[in-house]
Each structure stands twice: as C-alpha cells, then as structure tokens.
Amino acid sequence: MPAYNGQADVDRTLASFSEAAPVHVLIVDDGSTPPIVAPRLPNMSIEVLRMPQNGGIERALQAGIDALHERGYRYAARIDAGDLTVPHRLAKQRAYLEAHPQVAGLGMWTQVVTRDGLPLFVLRPPVEPDAIRRIRFFRACFVHPSMMLRIDAVRAVGNYRAAYRSAEDLDLFLRLMERHDCANLPELGLYYELNEGGISATKRRQQVTSTLRLQLHYFNAKNVYDWLGLAKNLVHFVMPYRTLQRIKRVLFAPRTGR
C-alpha cells in the first residue's frame, strides 16, 4: 500500500481485511507529514517503509516490490488507502495463482463507491487473458488496487517505472502480458473509493497522455479494438472528468426491472 498522508484512510483500509492466514502488510510512506504510523490489528504484521521524500506513486510502488522481494515474498497484493476489501480476497487470489502458474497478474471485479460508502457502479472487466489482450485499450481491463502480482515476474519485466506517469499500472500490465497471462476473478473483491483528490481526477490529463503514448507504442492496426481505444482516449483527453464519471454511472449502474 503506497500512502501519502491520510492516516485515517490507511487505518480503515487495513481494518477491512479478513483472512484466515496471517497477512504481512507493507505500507510505503511516500514522505507523509506527519509520518504514517502502523496500526495494531489482529492477524497482521505491518511494516512501514519510509521514502526519504515524496517521489510519486511510481517510485513508491517500485520500492515496495523490491522490498517484498528482499523479504522473500512471492506475491504482492495491491490496495490503496481509502479502499476496502472483501473477506478472503487474498486467499482466493493466491489459490488461483497457485493453480495457474502462467498468470502473473490477477484482478477482481470492483464496486465503486463514494467517500461516504454509497454504491455508484460496478466494474466487471473481462476475465480471460485472450479477451483482455484483445480489448486492453478499448476499456480498462484491470482495477489496479484489486490486483495480486507475482513479484518475480514484475521484477523480470522491469518493475513499476516512471516512464508513463499516472499510467504506471497499465505500463506494467502490458509488459507482463508480453511474457505471461493476466486475468480477473469474476467476483467482487474490492470497494473502490471514488476520490476527487485521487490521481485519476487530479492528474487526469497526464494519465490520458501516458495512456495514449502506450497505445501508440503497442498499437496493432489489425485489431479493431486498438482503433476504438485510441478514439476513446482522444475523447477522454478533451472530456471533463465529472462528465466522464456521470457517463460511467449511467452505463454501469445496476439495472432494475421485473
């Protein structure tokens, strides 16, 4: 968990975990003032890795992966401060990765909520690796804070990096999929807090610019979804963030009927 300030969000997120096995938590404190303090929670060992100064989420994630590798861990599960997890999420993801050694990254479906916990819409990205590869630029195929990653595979492709700022997750997943599969479990694993102060809102233009650069780098002219994804992100580049969120609420809101 990378964290920059927001002690209360850190505490609330970690308190949401319910796992039968002990959980090791690594909080990467990216120069918080005051520093993040590890809460005391049952069934958890919590370590805080303090960055010397605020360097951005890309460097914090890279430092976290390297630290977990040094400590001998095989898997890294992502979550952000403010998000909540469902019971036994980690056990389900680990069991899947153990049974599917070709899969290097595994996400889950996600309920998007307001800061007050009110449900907005559900993100159901594609499940199978082939479908993900086909439409990877047309729609978001992973919810980053829901992911579990094979640490060795992440480091082998160069770890998180700052080459594509605010799109460091997509950059990593594309490199992983050149050597491995990535997939999603078709069940709810995360409550994602829609935060107006988050990267998707405050650094949106930078994020869309980085995404467009990645699309051009990996562009496959034979794949119609690459063309559609390019057009979609050009629209995102000019569309206000709040307008985009309203559209998502309409498209992904639960449907009612007889």
C-alpha positions as CSV (number, residue, x, y, z in Angstrom):
1,M,0.0,0.0,0.0
2,P,1.6,3.3,-1.1
3,A,0.4,6.1,1.2
4,Y,0.9,9.9,1.3
5,N,-0.7,11.3,4.4
6,G,-4.3,10.0,5.1
7,Q,-3.6,8.1,8.3
8,A,-7.3,7.5,8.9
9,D,-7.8,6.1,5.4
10,V,-4.8,3.7,6.0
11,D,-6.3,2.5,9.2
12,R,-9.8,2.0,7.7
13,T,-8.5,0.1,4.7
14,L,-6.3,-2.3,6.7
15,A,-9.2,-2.9,9.2
16,S,-11.3,-4.2,6.3
17,F,-9.1,-7.3,5.7
18,S,-10.5,-10.6,7.0
19,E,-8.3,-13.6,6.2
20,A,-7.8,-17.0,7.8
21,A,-4.0,-16.9,7.3
22,P,-1.7,-14.2,8.7
23,V,-1.2,-11.1,6.4
24,H,2.0,-9.2,6.0
25,V,1.4,-5.6,5.2
26,L,4.0,-3.2,3.7
27,I,3.0,0.4,3.8
28,V,5.3,2.6,1.6
29,D,5.1,6.0,3.2
30,D,5.8,8.4,0.4
31,G,7.1,11.3,2.5
32,S,3.9,11.8,4.6
33,T,3.8,14.7,7.2
34,P,3.4,13.5,9.9
35,P,4.7,10.1,9.0
36,I,2.3,7.2,8.7
37,V,2.0,5.0,11.8
38,A,1.3,1.3,11.6
39,P,-2.0,0.4,13.3
40,R,-2.2,-2.6,15.5
41,L,-4.6,-5.1,14.1
42,P,-5.2,-8.8,14.7
43,N,-3.7,-11.4,12.3
44,M,-1.5,-8.7,10.7
45,S,2.2,-7.9,10.8
46,I,2.5,-4.3,9.5
47,E,5.8,-2.7,8.3
48,V,6.2,0.9,7.2
49,L,8.9,1.6,4.6
50,R,9.6,5.3,4.6
51,M,10.7,7.1,1.5
52,P,13.2,9.9,2.1
53,Q,10.9,12.4,0.4
54,N,7.7,12.4,-1.7
55,G,8.6,11.0,-5.1
56,G,5.3,9.9,-6.5
57,I,3.4,6.6,-6.6
58,E,5.5,5.1,-9.3
59,R,8.7,5.1,-7.2
60,A,6.7,4.1,-4.1
61,L,5.3,1.0,-5.8
62,Q,8.7,0.1,-7.3
63,A,10.3,0.4,-3.8
64,G,7.5,-1.8,-2.3
65,I,8.0,-4.6,-4.9
66,D,11.8,-4.6,-4.3
67,A,11.3,-4.6,-0.5
68,L,8.9,-7.6,-0.7
69,H,11.3,-9.4,-3.0
70,E,14.2,-8.9,-0.5
71,R,12.0,-10.3,2.3
72,G,11.3,-13.5,0.3
73,Y,7.7,-13.0,-0.6
74,R,6.2,-14.5,-3.8
75,Y,3.1,-12.5,-4.2
76,A,2.2,-8.8,-3.8
77,A,-1.5,-7.8,-3.4
78,R,-2.3,-4.1,-4.1
79,I,-4.7,-1.8,-2.4
80,D,-4.9,1.9,-1.9
81,A,-5.6,3.8,1.3
82,G,-9.4,4.5,1.4
83,D,-10.4,1.4,-0.5
84,L,-12.0,-1.6,1.3
85,T,-11.5,-5.3,0.6
86,V,-14.0,-8.2,0.8
87,P,-13.3,-11.2,3.2
88,H,-10.9,-13.8,2.0
89,R,-9.9,-11.8,-1.2
90,L,-6.2,-12.7,-0.7
91,A,-6.8,-16.4,-0.2
92,K,-8.9,-16.6,-3.4
93,Q,-6.3,-14.8,-5.4
94,R,-3.4,-16.8,-4.1
95,A,-5.2,-20.1,-4.7
96,Y,-5.9,-19.0,-8.3
97,L,-2.2,-18.0,-8.9
98,E,-1.0,-21.3,-7.4
99,A,-3.3,-23.2,-9.8
100,H,-2.4,-21.1,-12.9
101,P,1.4,-20.6,-12.9
102,Q,1.2,-18.9,-16.3
103,V,-0.8,-16.0,-14.8
104,A,1.4,-13.1,-13.4
105,G,-1.3,-10.7,-12.5
106,L,-4.9,-11.3,-11.2
107,G,-7.5,-8.7,-10.5
108,M,-11.1,-8.8,-9.3
109,W,-14.4,-7.1,-10.0
110,T,-14.9,-3.9,-8.1
111,Q,-17.8,-1.9,-6.6
112,V,-17.1,1.8,-7.0
113,V,-18.4,3.9,-4.0
114,T,-18.5,7.5,-2.8
115,R,-16.4,8.8,0.1
116,D,-19.4,8.0,2.2
117,G,-19.6,4.4,1.0
118,L,-22.7,4.9,-1.2
119,P,-22.6,2.5,-4.2
120,L,-22.2,4.1,-7.6
121,F,-21.4,1.4,-10.2
122,V,-19.7,-2.0,-10.6
123,L,-16.6,-2.6,-12.7
124,R,-16.7,-6.0,-14.3
125,P,-13.6,-6.2,-16.5
126,P,-13.1,-9.2,-18.8
127,V,-11.9,-12.5,-17.1
128,E,-9.9,-14.5,-19.7
129,P,-6.4,-13.5,-20.8
130,D,-7.3,-13.6,-24.6
131,A,-10.2,-11.2,-24.1
132,I,-8.0,-8.9,-22.1
133,R,-5.3,-8.8,-24.8
134,R,-7.9,-8.1,-27.5
135,I,-9.7,-5.1,-25.8
136,R,-6.9,-3.9,-23.5
137,F,-7.0,-0.4,-24.9
138,F,-10.8,-0.2,-25.5
139,R,-11.7,-0.5,-21.8
140,A,-9.9,-0.7,-18.5
141,C,-9.2,-4.4,-18.1
142,F,-7.8,-4.2,-14.5
143,V,-8.6,-2.3,-11.3
144,H,-5.1,-1.7,-10.0
145,P,-5.9,-1.8,-6.3
146,S,-7.6,-5.2,-6.7
147,M,-4.5,-6.9,-8.2
148,M,-2.3,-9.7,-6.9
149,L,1.0,-9.9,-8.7
150,R,3.9,-12.4,-9.0
151,I,6.8,-10.5,-7.6
152,D,9.5,-12.3,-9.7
153,A,7.5,-11.7,-12.9
154,V,7.1,-8.0,-12.1
155,R,10.8,-7.5,-11.4
156,A,11.8,-9.5,-14.5
157,V,9.9,-7.1,-16.8
158,G,11.5,-4.0,-15.1
159,N,9.1,-3.4,-12.1
160,Y,6.9,-0.3,-11.9
161,R,8.6,2.7,-13.6
162,A,8.1,6.4,-14.0
163,A,8.3,6.4,-17.8
164,Y,4.5,6.7,-18.1
165,R,3.4,8.8,-15.2
166,S,0.0,8.2,-13.7
167,A,-0.4,5.2,-16.0
168,E,2.3,3.1,-14.3
169,D,-0.2,0.2,-13.8
170,L,-1.1,-0.1,-17.5
171,D,2.6,0.2,-18.4
172,L,3.4,-2.7,-16.1
173,F,0.5,-4.9,-17.2
174,L,1.3,-4.5,-20.9
175,R,4.9,-5.6,-20.2
176,L,3.7,-8.5,-18.1
177,M,1.4,-9.7,-20.9
178,E,4.3,-9.9,-23.3
179,R,5.6,-12.8,-21.3
180,H,2.7,-14.1,-19.2
181,D,-1.1,-14.1,-18.9
182,C,-3.1,-11.7,-16.8
183,A,-6.7,-12.4,-15.7
184,N,-9.6,-11.4,-13.4
185,L,-11.7,-13.4,-11.0
186,P,-15.3,-12.8,-11.9
187,E,-16.4,-11.9,-8.4
188,L,-16.4,-8.9,-6.1
189,G,-13.1,-8.3,-4.4
190,L,-12.8,-4.6,-3.7
191,Y,-14.8,-1.5,-2.8
192,Y,-13.0,1.3,-4.7
193,E,-13.5,4.8,-3.3
194,L,-14.1,7.4,-6.0
195,N,-11.9,10.2,-4.6
196,E,-11.9,13.6,-6.3
197,G,-8.4,14.1,-4.9
198,G,-7.0,10.9,-6.5
199,I,-4.7,10.5,-9.4
200,S,-7.5,9.8,-11.9
201,A,-9.0,13.2,-11.1
202,T,-6.1,15.5,-10.2
203,K,-3.6,14.1,-12.8
204,R,-6.1,13.1,-15.5
205,R,-4.5,14.9,-18.4
206,Q,-1.2,13.4,-17.6
207,Q,-2.8,9.9,-17.2
208,V,-4.6,10.1,-20.5
209,T,-1.4,11.4,-22.2
210,S,0.6,8.5,-20.9
211,T,-2.1,6.0,-21.9
212,L,-2.1,7.4,-25.5
213,R,1.7,7.0,-25.6
214,L,1.3,3.4,-24.5
215,Q,-1.4,2.8,-27.1
216,L,0.8,4.1,-29.9
217,H,3.8,2.1,-28.7
218,Y,1.8,-1.2,-28.7
219,F,-0.6,-0.3,-31.5
220,N,-1.9,-3.2,-33.6
221,A,-3.5,-1.9,-36.8
222,K,-5.2,-5.3,-37.4
223,N,-7.1,-5.1,-34.1
224,V,-10.2,-3.0,-34.4
225,Y,-10.3,-2.5,-30.6
226,D,-7.0,-0.8,-30.8
227,W,-8.5,1.8,-33.1
228,L,-11.6,2.1,-30.9
229,G,-9.4,2.5,-27.8
230,L,-7.4,5.2,-29.5
231,A,-10.5,7.1,-30.4
232,K,-12.0,6.6,-26.9
233,N,-8.9,8.1,-25.2
234,L,-8.8,11.0,-27.6
235,V,-12.3,11.8,-26.4
236,H,-11.2,11.3,-22.8
237,F,-8.5,13.9,-23.4
238,V,-11.0,16.6,-24.0
239,M,-13.9,15.5,-21.9
240,P,-14.2,16.9,-18.3
241,Y,-13.6,14.4,-15.6
242,R,-17.0,15.0,-13.9
243,T,-18.8,14.4,-17.2
244,L,-17.0,11.1,-17.7
245,Q,-18.0,9.9,-14.2
246,R,-21.6,10.8,-14.9
247,I,-21.5,8.7,-18.1
248,K,-20.0,5.8,-16.2
249,R,-22.7,5.9,-13.6
250,V,-25.3,5.6,-16.3
251,L,-23.5,2.8,-18.2
252,F,-22.5,0.7,-15.2
253,A,-25.3,1.4,-12.8
254,P,-27.3,-1.7,-11.6
255,R,-30.2,-2.4,-13.8
256,T,-33.7,-2.8,-12.2
257,G,-36.7,-4.4,-13.7
258,R,-39.1,-7.3,-13.5
